[in-house]
Amino acid sequence: ISGGAKDLVKRMLEHDPKKRLKAADVLSHPWMREDGEAPDKPLDSTVLVRMKQFRAMNKLKKVALKVIAESLSEEEIRGLKEMFKSIDADNSGTVTFEELKNGLARFGSKISETEVRQLMDAVST
């Protein structure tokens, strides 16, 4: 396990809440950014890239991201829920391949069906 990963986890698990890293600090930690800055593109492209990267991450990094997700603000959670609802056309609570493909197209994404399939596979495993 790299020194950067150890440093991040140690700082996330700080017993004193005043000294513990906030979600924004975790996201800006060098270990989280070692693959480079997130591209300044529309959300749909960023989501696609990040979901693919999430699949490839090691278990420790996945746990760190889950901790961050639990720290999202109510406003951020509402935004994600609204996005999900807009893609979930039949209101089933799940997103099918077709719903994701159509939803991303509505948001202006120009990804291929193969990439949509890869995205579905990435989040299903």
C-alpha positions in Angstrom: 0.0 0.0 0.0 1.5 3.3 -1.0 2.5 6.0 1.4 -0.1 8.4 0.0 -2.9 5.9 0.5 -1.8 5.3 4.1 -1.6 9.0 4.8 -5.1 9.6 3.4 -6.7 6.8 5.4 -4.9 7.8 8.5 -6.1 11.4 8.2 -9.7 10.2 7.4 -9.7 8.0 10.5 -8.4 10.8 12.8 -10.2 10.3 16.1 -10.6 14.1 16.7 -13.4 15.3 14.4 -11.9 18.8 14.3 -8.6 17.4 12.9 -10.3 14.8 10.6 -10.3 15.6 6.9 -13.5 17.0 5.4 -14.9 15.4 2.2 -13.5 18.3 0.1 -10.1 17.8 1.6 -10.2 14.1 0.9 -11.1 14.8 -2.8 -8.1 17.2 -3.1 -5.6 14.8 -1.4 -2.7 14.0 -3.7 -3.4 10.3 -3.6 -7.0 10.8 -4.9 -5.7 13.0 -7.6 -2.7 11.0 -8.7 -4.4 10.1 -12.0 -4.7 13.8 -12.8 -7.4 16.5 -12.5 -10.9 15.6 -13.4 -11.7 16.9 -16.9 -13.8 20.1 -17.1 -16.5 18.4 -19.2 -20.3 18.0 -18.8 -21.3 15.8 -16.0 -22.3 12.9 -18.1 -18.8 12.4 -19.6 -17.2 12.8 -16.2 -19.6 10.3 -14.6 -18.8 7.8 -17.3 -15.1 8.1 -16.9 -15.3 8.0 -13.1 -17.5 4.9 -13.1 -15.1 3.1 -15.4 -12.2 4.2 -13.1 -14.1 3.1 -10.0 -14.3 -0.4 -11.4 -10.6 -0.6 -11.8 -9.7 0.8 -8.4 -8.3 -1.3 -5.6 -10.5 -2.1 -2.6 -8.9 0.5 -0.4 -9.7 3.4 -2.8 -13.3 2.1 -3.1 -13.7 2.2 0.7 -12.3 5.8 0.7 -14.8 6.9 -1.9 -17.7 5.3 0.0 -16.6 7.4 3.0 -16.7 10.5 0.8 -20.1 9.6 -0.6 -21.5 9.4 2.9 -20.3 12.9 3.5 -22.3 14.5 0.6 -24.5 17.4 1.4 -28.3 17.1 1.2 -28.2 19.4 -1.9 -25.6 17.1 -3.7 -27.7 14.1 -2.8 -30.9 15.7 -4.1 -29.1 16.6 -7.4 -27.9 13.0 -7.8 -31.4 11.7 -7.0 -33.0 14.0 -9.6 -30.5 12.9 -12.2 -31.2 9.3 -11.5 -35.0 9.9 -11.6 -34.7 11.6 -15.0 -32.8 8.6 -16.4 -35.1 6.0 -14.7 -37.9 6.4 -17.3 -40.2 3.7 -15.9 -39.7 4.7 -12.3 -38.7 1.2 -11.4 -35.8 2.2 -9.1 -33.3 0.7 -11.4 -31.7 1.9 -14.7 -31.7 -0.4 -17.7 -29.2 -0.3 -20.6 -31.8 1.5 -22.8 -32.7 4.0 -20.1 -29.0 4.8 -19.5 -28.3 5.1 -23.2 -31.3 7.4 -23.7 -30.7 9.4 -20.6 -27.0 10.1 -21.5 -28.1 11.1 -25.0 -30.6 13.6 -23.5 -27.8 15.1 -21.5 -25.8 15.6 -24.7 -23.4 12.6 -24.3 -22.0 11.2 -27.5 -20.9 7.9 -26.2 -21.3 4.7 -28.2 -23.5 1.8 -27.3 -20.4 -0.2 -26.5 -19.3 2.4 -24.0 -22.8 2.4 -22.4 -22.6 -1.4 -22.2 -19.1 -1.1 -20.6 -20.5 1.4 -18.1 -23.4 -0.9 -17.2 -20.9 -3.8 -16.8 -18.6 -1.6 -14.6 -21.3 -0.7 -12.1 -22.8 -4.3 -12.1 -19.6 -5.9 -10.8 
